[in-house]
Amino acid sequence: MIRILHVLGGLDRGGAETMVMNLYRAIDRSQIQFDFITHTDRHQAYTDEILKLGGKIYYFPKFKGINFLQVKKLWTKFFKEHPEYKILHSHVRSYASLYLPIAKKAGLKTIIHSHSTSNGKGLSSFVKRLMQFPLRYQADYFFGCSKEAGEWLFGKKVVESPKYHILRNAIDTEKYKFSEESRAQYREKLNLGNKLTYVHIGRFHPSKNHPFLLNLFAEIHKRNPDTVLLLVGDGPLRSSIRTQIEELRLQESVMLLGSRDDIPGILHAADCLLFPSLWEGFGMVAVEAQAAGLPCICSDMVPSSVKVTDFCYFISTDDLLAWVDMSLQNTRLALLLQNKSKLDEIEKFDINKSVAELQTFYLSV
């Protein structure tokens, strides 16, 4: 058995974390075991499951710049004490340029994985960009959830080389297939009645563009008061999102569902996914929604590769009224009436295909 050391910021439900866990559950653990370095010692959403699956979790302090020497010593000491690791798979990019050379010096093959297309804005974004630039020269292999994510972090030269691999963010497609029984169960559980139900799934983070989302729903709700918005997720912007909901007087029509592990059921209950992100490495939620038979209205900053059916649309967030019109015209009912559902393309995102690719790669390395 080989043990792969994954580096993640945390172990809560999020894009990279959920992707890694989907792969971890499906991989042949008699041949490959995942262990984790994370940057918080608090108990998180996936902690118990990882330990149950046989994984180990190591806690490292967050890199703050001023603790450069301390962090460098910790990484060096770790590899000396753990010669069992031969592959390091990093999903953290902000300070990976510090520990990738240490890992390589200790004899590990290194993988850096891009899950995004932006660092956000401000001084921290500039500093991250400077620290990330050396990665394209340091890692042995480069992964990305899309071509766009790879080009953003590594540059076109790396993406066009044989060292770059697109690893699809995959799902168990069977779990997401639409079920009338599941829809009825979840609509009753959420007390939705006959209301037209919109949904957004994503952490409460600037990249997800919740201010626009709530203004959009306010306009939808004005045109059709028999509507509700489900917000699935959590994060640092929770209080500001709650304040905006109150300012728009939408307390009775917006449901904050928190972080959930029953996403397929919630998607079955909904009628349309709203996904106005300011940036996305890929945007797996849109694929999940399409697998569940939902129309998706996405911002034009979401990579076009998420479009795997003919009911996924892209609109600039500069045009709020276009969003309102599109959101009211494209619902699950409209989809069924038009018989536009083509789900064959979803199969290429099946977890078993991605796991087979990754397992072959690890074993060959």
N, C-alpha and C positions, 0 to 999 in steps of 0.2 A: 504494500500500500504506500502511496505517496501522499504527503500532506502539503496542501497548498496554503500559503499564508496570505490572506486577504487583508488589506488595509482599508478601513472605512472610518468616516468621521464619527459615526454612531451606529446603533443597531435598532433604531426606531423605523417605523414604516416610512419609506421615502423611495424615490426613483431607483437609485443605485442599490440601496439596501434590499428593496423588494426583489429587484432583478437577481441579485446574488442569492437570495434565499430561495427563489423559484428554481434556480439551477442546483442549489445545494440539496433540495428535497428530492430532485429527480435523478441526480448523478449516482453512478454505481459506487456506493461508499465502501464496498469491499476492495475497490481499487484506488479510489481517490477520496481523501478526507479534507474538509475545509476547516482551517483555524483562522482566528481573527485578531487583528490588532485594532483597537478602537480608542477614541480619545475622550471618553467619559466613563467614570466608574459607577454611574448610577444604573439601576436595573432598568432595562429597556424592553421594547415590544418583542424582540426576537431572542432575548437572552436565554430564556428557559428552553426554547425550541432548539437552539444551537447546542446547548449542553446535552439535551436529550438525544440529539442526532450524533453525539460523540465528538463534537467540536470543542476546541479550547478557545478561551477569550483572554487576551492580554490587554492591560490598560496602560496607555501612554499619556503623558500630559499634553495639553494643547500647545502647539508651537506659537510663541508670542514674540519671536525675534530676540528679546532680551535673554531668553533661556536657550539660546543657540547651542552653547557648549554643553549644557546639561542634557539637552535632547540628543545631541550628537553622541555623547558618551553612552546614553541609554541604548541607542540603536546598536552601537558597536558591541556593548556588553551583551545585548540580547542575542546577536548572531553567534557570538562566541559560546554562549550557554545553550544554544539550540541549533546544533549542526544538522538536525534532522530535516530542516527546511532546504529545499533545492529550488523552489519557485516562489517568487514574491509577486503577487498580483495587486497592484495599488489602484484604488478607486479615488484616492485623495490626490489632488494635484497641487494644492496650495504650497506645500513645502516638500513635495516628493523629491525635488532636486537635491535636498539635503541627505535623504536616506537611501536613494537608489544607488549612488556610488559606494556607500557602505555595504549594501547588500551584495553588489557585484564583487567587491573586494573579498567578501566572505564566501564567494563561490556560487551565489544564487543566480539563476536566470531571472530577469526582471521584466515585468509587464506593467505598462501604464495605460489606464483605461479612461477614455474621455466620455463623460455623460452629459456634457453641456455645450453651449455655444456662447456663453457670456460669464463674466465675473461680476456683473452689475455695474455700479457707477461709484465714483468718488475715489479717494486716496487709496483705500484698501484694494480696490479693483486694480489700480495702477501698480501697487506693490506686488499683488498676486501675479499680474502679467509678467513682471520682471522675473519673479521667482520661477514661473512656469516655463519660460523660454528655453532653458537648458535641457528640459525633458526630452526634446526631440533628438538630442545627441547622447543622452545617457542610457535610455532603456534599450533592452534587447528586442522587445516586441511592443507593438502599439495596437491597442484595441479601441474601438469606438462603437457607439450605438447607432451611428449613421455616418455617412460621408461628411456631412456638415460639421458634426462634432469633432471628427478627426482633423479636418482642415483647420478648424478654429484653434485647436490646441497644438497640433504638430506641424501644420503647414502642408501644402500640396505635395511637396517632394516626398515626404514620409508616406502620405496616403496613397500615392501612386507606386510605392515600393512594395516588395513581397513581405516586408515586415509588418505591414498594416493589415488588420483583420476587422471586418465588421461582424460583431456578435449581436444578433438581433435580441432585443429585449423581449423575451418569450413568455407565453402564458400557457396554462392548461386549457386549451380551447374548449374541451368538453364542459368544463365548469361554467363557461360564459355563454354557452348556447341558450337562446331564449326559451323560457318555459312559462306558459300561462299560469301554471300552478305556483311557481315561484313568484311571479308578478302579483298574483292575487294575495299570496301570503304576506309579501313585504308591503304592499299597499295598505293592507289591513293593519299590519304591525305599526306602520308609520302614520296611520290615520289620514290617508290621502284622499279618501272618497273618490269623487270623479274629477278631481282637480288635474289640470294640465301640469305635469311635473318636469321641471328642469333640474339638472344636476351638474355640479362641478366637483371634481375630485383632485385634490392637490394640497400640499402644505401651505400654511398661511405665511407666504414669503413674497417679497416684491416681484419676483419673476412671474408669479401666477396672475398678477394684475387684478386682484380682488376689487379695488375701487371702481374700475371700469365694469367689472362683472355685476356689481350691485347697482350701479347706475343703469346698466342695461336692463337688469331685471325690473327695476323701478318703472322703466318705460313700458316693458312688456306687461307688467301688472296694471298699468293705467289702461292699456288697451283691452286687457282681459283679466279682470279681478279674480277670476276662478283659476288662479295659477299659484304655484308654490315652487320655491327653490331649495334644493337640498345641498348644503355645503359639507363635504366630507373632508376632514383633515384637521390639522392643528399646527400651531407654530407661533413665532414671535409677534405676528400681527393680529393675534386673536382679539385683543382689547380694542384696537382701532377698527377692526371689521365690525365688532359688536356695536361700537359707537356709530358707525356709518349706517348700520341697519336701523338703529333707533332714530337717527336724524331723518332717514327716508321713510320712517313710520312703517317699516316692513316686519316688525317683530312677529306678527301673526302669519307671515307668509314666507319667511326664511327660516329654515331649520338647520341649526348647527349640530351635526351628528358626530363630530369628533373623529378621531382616528379609528378606522374600522378594519376588520378582517373578513367582512362578508360583502365585498365589493360586487360580485356577480349578482347577488340578490337585489342590491340597491340599484344597479343598472337596469335590471329587469323591471323594477318598479317605475323607473323614470320614462320620460317621453322624448327627451332631447338632451344631449351633452353640450354645455357651453364651455369653451376652452380658449379664453382670450389671452394666452400667455405672451409676455414681452420677449421671452426667449425660452427655448427648449433644446436639449441635446437631441431628443427624439420626440417624446410625447406619447408614451405607451398607453396612457389612459384613453386616448382616442382609438387605439386599436382594440383595447378591451371593450369599449363602448360599441364599436362596430361589430365585434364578435357577439355582443349581446343584442344585436339588431337595432341599435340606436342611431339616429342621425347625429352628426357631430358638426357643430359650427366652431371653427378654429380661427385663430388669428393667422395672418400671413407670415408671422414669425415662427410658426410651428413648421418643422420640416415637411415638405410635401410627401415624403416617403411614408407618412402615417396613413395616407389615403389608400386603403386596400379594398374599399367598396365604392360604389358610385353614390353614396349618401354621406360623404364627408366634404365639407365646404370650407373655403378659406376667404376671410375678409379682413381688410385693414381695420385696426381699432380706431382709425381716424374717422370712420363713418359709422357712428352709433345707430342712425336710423336704418341703415342697411342691415345691421345686426338684428335690430328689432324685427324687421320684415322677414328676414331669413329664418329667425328663431320661431316665429309664429307660423310660417308656411311649412316648416320641416319638422314634423313630429312623428312619433312611432305610427300613429294612425294614418297620417299622410303617406308614410312609407309603405304600409300594408296596402293601402288603396292603389298606390301606383305600382305595386309589385316590383319594387326596385332592389330588393334585397338579394345581393350576390355575395355569398360568404366563402366561396372557394379559396379566394386569395388569403383569407385569414389563416389557412392551414400552414402557410410558410412561417407563421409566428408560433407554431406549436412548440412547446417546451422540449419535447423529445428530440426534435431536430437540432435545436441549439445545444442541448446537452451532449448529443452525439458528437457535434463539431468540437465543443470545448474539451470533452474527454479525450478525443483523438489528439487534439493539440497538446494538452498537458502530458500525455503519455509519450508523444513523439519528442517533446522537449526534454 
